[in-house]
Amino acid sequence: MSGNNPKRMILQKRDLEFFRILGRDARLVDREQAMKFAGFTSQTRANARLLKLTVNGFLRRYFLGTYKGGSKALYTLSPKGAQVAEVLNRPVIRPKETLLVGDPFVNHQLAVNDIHIACRLTPISEFKVLRFRSFAEPLTKSIPLVPDGYFEIETPLGVRAAFIEVDCGTETLKVWTKKTTLYLELALAGTFRKLFQQEQFRVLVIASSDRRAESIRKTVLKQTQKIFWFTTLEQIKREGFWSAIWFRPEGGQKLSLLERSL
């Protein structure tokens, strides 16, 4: 950031809420994600504000190499930003101003953020997302699942709960066999009810491709036809999180998360 000198700035309510989302859930965002989380409608204003927050030490900035040979800025919360927002921070630590290339964790976190935005910030009539949360630790010692997210949505038929699992193709199918077993244990042992005060849940698996989704689907089907739903990142970006883009472990019908019960 050569030539950029810190200037005294007054933090806005929007800045503090953005810091809390970064610290609590998103961890690392690109500009488009920052605009969604912080409520910017102008790209120019977003760029100026993100730069000012970075220069003043509230954010840390890295760069991600793109497939076209360019780069884009990524932002994570600094200790200073976490302190003023009074939020427990889980920053992504890389050398300052680093160009990140082929970083699986970063790519996965950005994908999780896209799903968070598609789920929580997409208006849906007659339905309301009550909460969205992330996890830094396993659900319990005996059920060591660390989901990519969890949300509850209020519907005319009651509250529905769901875990989110974003798969970028870096885990083996053996891992998915284990995850399936653990999610079934979570459902059947009564642990979910104790942890979340809800009766049932879904597991929403978002894969990097149709082929990958189908491989995971077949793996899950060996143990259950229930609770799991499958789609891809591309389907969500193209048609929307709440559209009829979801498959169950068995069957070829595309379903919406809103149109039927568990």
C-alpha positions, 0 to 999 in steps of 0.5 A: 500500500505504498503512498497510502497514509492512515488518516483519522476516520470515524467508523460507521455502524455498517463498518462495525457490523461488517467487522463482526461478520468477518470475525464471526463467520466470513473470515476472508472476503473479496470485494463482491462479498464485502459489498454484500455483507456490508450493504454497499451498492456502489463499487466505487464507494466500496473500493474507497471504504475498504482501502481506508479501513485497510490503511487505518489498520482495521483490515488486512489485505491479500491478493488472490491470483485469478485464472486469467492471470490477474489478481483480486484483493481479499480482506480479513479482520485485523486485531484492531478491527476485532477490538473495536467491534468487540468480536472474537476474531478468527483471521486468515493469517498470511504474509502482508500483501501476499499474492495467494495462488492455489490456496485450498483453504482460501478457495474453500472459505470464499465458496462458503461465503458465497453460500452464506450470502445466497442463503441469508441475504437473498429475500424470500417471501413468506420465509425468514432466515432466523440465524446463520452461524459458523463453527470453529470447533467440533459440535461435540467430542463424540461427534467431531463434525465441523460444518461449514455453516448452520441456519434456521429458517422460519416457514408457515409450517414451522422452523427448519434447520440445516447444516451446510457442507461445501465440497471443493473436491479436496476430501476423499469419499472415505471422509464423506462416509465418515461424515454421513455416519456422524450426521446420522448419529447426530440425528438419532442420538438426540444430540442435535436436539440438545445442542440446537433445540430443534427436532430435525435437520437437513445436511445441504451438500454443495459440490464443485461440479455435477460429477463430484456431487453425484459421487458424494451422493452415491457414497451417502446413499450407501447409508441413508436416503434421508436428511441429505440434499445435493447441488453445486456451486454453479447451480446456486450462482445461476438459479439461486439457493432457494430454487428447485436445484436440489437432489435427494440421495435417491431419485432424479427430481430437482426440489426446492428446499421450501416446497416439502418437509423433511 
